[in-house]
């Protein structure tokens, strides 16, 4: 058997651990392993008639190749946000333009579906099963490939921990660990200057990173993507927090996908839209910090943690989950159980239908875990709940 492995979407700590485990388990079973470089882009840009594109987009994997990769973060296979089913005309590889109808002026949003090409390349590479490691977008297209008849096993990863069908995704624990560490460090500067600390964290549709980091770091307030907030009300609460603190400072987190009541999510118009229809988020933290200064008369310390949440090696929990997700994936392949996604449900490793990520991002259970009036975590009743409250 020949197994191909790819990583897509944003990188997270733990990907290399997962890749290494998959390769080592495959070799022990006598399977051949091939890395697809840059996610779906690697297959899209693989030109059967040009051998130079073969080495640029694929990478033979063996025990010696992956021996030390688990010691670092990121992904040895690199990554991209390519969607082969929706390729903009301007991004179609030259060798695929032949026979395609070029986009007409004013049709810049026109896209092409190169799924037949992806299936052709997988057949040419003599791949028997494809392991797709990614978030809901990458995994959603993996489910599409399976529906087309190709054997696929999916592994969820995302620092937002928002893939439907699983309670946990590779990368979440390290993102929270780094966020809590940053908040703790910022307390010294924020407290020294007697200011209000505003920390913006990644989280497009799910506020779980903001909620969990605030809960563990014991910040005063947490703004999440799911609940629009009133900045005047927030100003009154955070000012009260600051004045009641003997050190005369306050700390809060805010999701990049948060928005004010009656307002819109802050998105960058300059960067454009990625192949999955997402605009670049970020900026609500800066805007909120500026408004808090005007409303409270107090100075702020604003930090957009951004990519530092996903940088560096994985912590022990992400290392453990990455290894075990890879082991479950290999069990599914051995049993020829395809069209499945590895998952954790109620603390147990399991597998679910690979189409579940297509249901949309999983969000915070606001009713159980968040105080919408006080803008802070409300995790009081934990008896009988799973390790990660839902």
C-alpha positions in Angstrom: 0.0 0.0 0.0 1.1 3.6 -0.7 -0.1 6.3 1.6 0.1 10.0 0.9 0.1 12.6 3.6 -0.7 16.4 3.4 -1.2 19.4 5.7 -3.3 22.3 4.7 -4.5 25.7 6.1 -2.7 27.4 9.0 0.2 25.6 10.6 -0.1 24.5 14.3 2.3 22.8 16.7 2.0 19.1 16.5 1.8 18.6 12.8 5.3 17.2 12.6 4.6 14.8 15.4 1.5 13.5 13.6 3.5 13.2 10.3 6.3 11.3 12.0 4.0 8.9 13.7 2.1 8.2 10.4 5.4 7.5 8.6 6.8 5.3 11.2 3.6 3.3 11.6 3.4 3.0 7.8 6.9 1.7 7.5 6.3 -0.9 10.3 3.3 -2.1 8.3 5.4 -2.3 5.1 3.6 0.6 3.5 5.2 3.3 1.3 4.6 6.9 2.3 4.7 10.0 0.2 4.4 13.6 1.3 2.3 16.1 -0.7 3.8 19.5 -0.4 1.8 22.7 0.3 -1.5 20.9 0.8 -3.9 20.8 -2.0 -1.7 23.2 -3.9 0.9 20.4 -4.4 -1.6 18.3 -6.3 -3.0 21.2 -8.2 0.5 22.2 -9.5 1.6 18.7 -10.2 2.0 18.5 -14.0 2.1 14.9 -15.2 4.1 16.0 -18.2 6.7 18.0 -16.4 9.0 16.0 -14.0 10.3 19.2 -12.4 6.9 19.8 -10.9 7.0 16.3 -9.4 9.9 17.0 -7.0 8.6 20.5 -6.3 5.3 19.1 -5.1 5.9 15.7 -3.6 8.4 14.4 -1.0 9.2 10.7 -0.3 9.0 10.1 3.4 10.9 7.5 5.5 12.0 7.0 9.1 15.3 8.8 8.5 13.5 11.8 6.9 11.1 12.3 9.8 13.5 11.2 12.6 13.8 14.6 14.3 10.9 16.6 12.9 8.8 16.2 16.0 11.2 18.5 17.9 10.0 21.6 16.1 6.6 23.2 15.3 5.2 23.9 11.9 5.0 21.3 9.2 7.8 19.8 7.2 5.3 19.4 4.3 4.6 23.1 4.2 1.0 24.3 3.7 -1.4 26.5 1.7 -5.0 27.6 1.6 -5.7 26.2 -1.9 -9.1 25.0 -2.8 -8.8 22.9 -6.1 -12.6 23.0 -6.5 -12.6 26.8 -6.6 -9.5 28.1 -8.3 -9.6 31.7 -9.4 -8.7 32.3 -13.1 -5.6 34.2 -12.2 -4.3 31.3 -10.0 -4.8 28.5 -12.5 -1.4 26.9 -13.3 -0.2 27.6 -16.8 -0.3 23.9 -17.9 -4.0 23.7 -16.8 -5.1 26.8 -18.7 -5.2 24.9 -22.0 -8.8 24.1 -22.7 -10.1 26.4 -19.9 -12.3 29.4 -20.8 -10.4 32.5 -19.7 -12.2 34.9 -17.3 -13.7 37.8 -19.0 -13.2 41.4 -17.8 -15.3 42.1 -14.7 -15.4 38.3 -13.9 -12.5 38.3 -11.4 -14.6 36.1 -9.1 -14.8 33.3 -11.7 -13.4 30.0 -10.5 -12.7 26.6 -11.9 -13.1 23.1 -10.5 -10.0 21.0 -11.0 -11.1 18.0 -9.0 -10.7 15.7 -12.0 -7.1 16.8 -12.2 -6.5 16.1 -8.5 -7.9 12.6 -8.9 -5.8 12.0 -12.0 -2.6 13.0 -10.1 -3.4 10.7 -7.2 -3.9 7.8 -9.6 -0.7 8.7 -11.4 1.2 8.7 -8.1 -0.3 5.2 -7.4 -1.6 6.4 -4.0 -3.9 4.0 -2.3 -5.0 6.2 0.6 -4.7 9.9 1.4 -4.3 11.3 4.9 -5.5 14.9 5.0 -4.5 16.9 8.1 -6.2 20.3 8.3 -9.1 22.5 9.5 -12.7 22.6 8.4 -11.8 24.0 4.9 -9.0 21.6 4.1 -10.9 18.6 5.5 -14.1 19.7 3.7 -12.4 19.3 0.4 -10.9 16.0 1.6 -14.5 14.8 2.1 -15.3 15.9 -1.4 -12.4 13.8 -2.8 -13.8 10.8 -0.9 -17.3 11.4 -2.3 -15.6 11.2 -5.7 -14.5 7.7 -4.9 -10.9 8.1 -3.5 -10.0 6.6 -0.1 -9.4 9.4 2.4 -8.8 9.6 6.2 -9.0 13.0 7.8 -7.2 14.4 10.9 -8.4 17.7 12.5 -6.0 20.4 13.4 -6.7 24.1 14.2 -5.7 26.3 17.0 -9.3 27.6 17.2 -10.5 24.1 18.1 -13.6 24.7 16.1 -13.9 21.7 13.7 -17.3 20.1 13.9 -17.4 16.4 14.9 -14.5 16.5 17.4 -14.0 17.9 20.9 -10.3 18.6 20.2 -8.1 19.6 17.4 -4.3 19.4 17.2 -2.8 22.8 18.1 -5.3 24.1 20.5 -3.5 23.3 23.8 -0.3 24.9 22.6 -2.1 28.0 21.4 -3.8 28.4 24.9 -0.5 27.7 26.7 1.2 30.4 24.7 -1.7 32.8 25.2 -1.7 32.3 29.0 2.0 32.7 29.1 1.8 36.0 27.2 -1.0 37.3 29.4 1.0 36.5 32.5 4.1 38.2 31.2 2.1 41.3 30.1 0.8 41.7 33.7 4.1 43.1 34.8 4.2 45.9 32.2 0.4 46.6 32.4 0.6 46.7 36.2 3.8 48.8 36.3 2.1 51.5 34.2 -1.3 51.1 35.8 -3.1 50.5 32.5 -5.7 48.3 30.9 -4.3 45.3 29.0 -6.1 44.3 25.8 -4.9 41.1 24.2 -6.4 40.1 20.8 -6.3 36.4 20.1 -7.0 34.3 16.9 -10.6 33.0 16.6 -12.7 33.7 13.5 -16.1 32.1 14.3 -15.3 30.6 17.6 -14.3 32.4 20.8 -12.9 29.4 22.5 -9.3 30.6 22.5 -10.3 33.9 24.1 -12.7 32.2 26.6 -10.2 29.5 27.6 -7.2 31.7 27.8 -9.1 34.2 29.9 -10.4 31.4 32.2 -7.0 29.9 32.8 -5.1 33.3 33.0 -7.9 34.7 35.2 -8.3 37.9 33.2 -11.0 40.4 34.2 -13.0 40.2 31.0 -13.2 38.2 27.8 -14.9 39.2 24.6 -15.7 36.3 22.3 -16.8 35.9 18.6 -20.3 34.5 19.5 -21.5 37.5 21.6 -21.6 41.1 20.2 -20.5 43.5 22.9 -21.3 47.0 24.0 -18.1 49.0 24.2 -19.6 51.5 26.7 -20.7 48.7 29.0 -17.3 47.0 28.7 -15.6 50.3 29.5 -17.6 50.6 32.7 -16.8 47.0 33.7 -13.0 47.1 33.0 -12.7 50.5 34.7 -14.3 49.0 37.8 -11.9 46.1 37.5 -8.9 48.4 37.4 -10.0 50.5 40.3 -10.7 47.5 42.5 -7.3 46.0 41.8 -4.7 47.0 44.5 -2.2 47.3 41.7 -4.6 49.5 39.7 -4.6 47.6 36.4 -7.0 45.3 34.5 -6.6 42.6 31.8 -9.0 41.4 29.1 -8.9 39.2 26.0 -10.8 39.6 22.8 -11.3 37.3 19.8 -10.3 38.6 16.3 -13.8 37.7 15.1 -15.6 39.7 17.8 -17.8 42.6 16.9 -19.6 45.4 18.6 -23.4 45.4 18.9 -24.8 46.6 15.6 -21.3 46.5 14.0 -19.5 44.2 11.6 -16.5 41.9 12.0 -13.3 43.8 11.3 -11.8 42.5 8.1 -9.0 43.6 5.8 -10.3 44.7 2.4 -6.7 45.1 1.0 -5.6 41.5 1.4 -8.7 40.1 -0.3 -10.4 36.8 0.1 -8.8 33.4 0.4 -9.9 30.4 -1.8 -12.4 29.4 0.9 -14.1 32.8 0.9 -12.5 34.1 4.1 -11.2 37.7 4.5 -8.2 38.4 6.7 -9.4 39.2 10.2 -7.8 41.3 12.9 -8.0 44.8 14.3 -10.9 44.7 16.6 -8.5 44.6 19.6 -6.8 47.9 18.5 -10.2 49.6 17.8 -11.5 48.4 21.2 -8.4 49.6 23.0 -8.6 53.0 21.4 -12.3 53.3 22.4 -11.6 52.2 25.9 -9.0 55.0 26.3 -11.6 57.6 25.2 -14.3 56.2 27.4 -12.3 55.6 30.5 -9.6 58.2 30.3 -7.1 55.4 31.0 -4.2 54.3 28.9 -4.1 50.8 27.5 -1.5 48.2 26.6 -2.6 46.5 23.4 -1.1 43.3 22.1 -2.2 41.3 19.0 -0.7 37.9 19.8 -1.4 36.6 16.3 1.0 34.0 14.8 2.9 33.6 18.1 -0.1 31.5 19.2 0.8 28.9 16.6 4.6 29.2 16.6 7.1 26.9 18.2 7.1 23.3 19.3 3.9 21.6 20.7 3.2 21.2 24.4 2.8 17.7 25.9 -1.0 17.6 25.3 -0.7 18.4 21.6 2.2 15.9 21.3 0.0 13.2 22.9 -3.0 13.9 20.7 -1.0 14.2 17.5 0.6 10.8 18.1 -2.7 9.2 19.0 -4.6 10.8 16.1 -2.0 9.4 13.8 -2.3 5.9 15.4 -6.1 6.0 15.0 -5.8 7.1 11.4 -3.5 4.1 10.7 -6.0 1.8 12.3 -8.7 3.1 10.0 -6.4 2.6 7.0 -5.6 -0.9 8.0 -9.3 -1.7 8.4 -10.0 0.0 5.0 -12.4 2.3 6.8 -12.3 5.4 4.6 -14.3 8.6 4.5 -13.8 9.0 8.2 -12.3 11.7 10.4 -10.3 10.9 13.6 -11.9 12.6 16.6 -12.1 12.9 20.4 -15.6 12.6 21.8 -16.3 12.9 25.5 -12.7 12.1 26.3 -12.4 9.0 24.0 -10.6 8.6 20.7 -13.0 7.7 17.9 -13.9 8.3 14.3 -16.7 10.2 12.7 -18.0 10.9 9.2 -15.5 13.0 7.3 -18.2 15.3 6.0 -18.9 16.7 9.5 -16.4 19.6 9.2 -18.6 20.8 6.3 -21.4 21.6 8.8 -19.6 24.8 9.7 -17.3 25.8 12.6 -18.2 24.6 16.1 -18.8 27.5 18.5 -18.7 28.2 22.2 -21.7 26.9 24.3 -22.5 30.4 25.5 -25.4 29.3 27.7 -23.2 27.0 29.8 -19.8 28.7 29.7 -20.1 32.5 29.3 -21.7 35.3 31.2 -23.1 37.6 28.5 -23.8 40.4 31.0 -20.4 40.5 32.6 -18.3 39.5 29.6 -16.4 36.8 31.3 -16.1 33.0 31.5 -18.7 31.3 33.6 -17.4 27.8 34.2 -18.7 27.0 37.6 -20.4 23.6 37.3 -17.8 21.1 36.0 -18.8 17.9 37.9 -19.7 15.3 35.3 -18.5 17.4 32.4 -15.8 16.3 29.9 -12.2 17.5 30.3 -12.9 20.2 27.8 -16.2 21.8 28.8 -18.9 21.9 26.1 
